[in-house]
Amino acid sequence: LNLDLKSKRPKKGDKQANPSQTYVETLLRIYNQFSTVVQKAFGSDPAFVAALDKACRKVINENPLNSDAVKSPELLAKYCDNLLKKSNKHMDESQLDEKLGQIILIFKFIDDK
């Protein structure tokens, strides 16, 4: 998980890269990928679901990519703020609801709410 996040880190001078968007969307993609594996391979066995949740909680809260100045809750808040600002221009209500529903997946793993 951490290796995948490192590969998605924006490069210096990359003006198109939004760190909060990159971080949150990468977390969502990784969570969805492993959640699908747990569903298909293990039939959503509660022990495997709990193990996935525990791993996600650890990655989100103890991620070495997060410096002391920028933590997962802050990146999530910035992403939500940007999403809500853009929603009037680029998304309809159903797309916004879907994105916010996905964000709740990450929010449930954050310890420092």
Secondary structure, 3 states (H helix, E strand, C coil): CHHHHHHCCCCCCCCCCCHHHHHHHHHHHHHHHHHHHHHHHHCCCHHHHHHHHHHHHHHHHCCCCCCCCCCHHHHHHHHHHHHHHHHHHHCCHHHHHHHHHHHHHHHCCCCCC
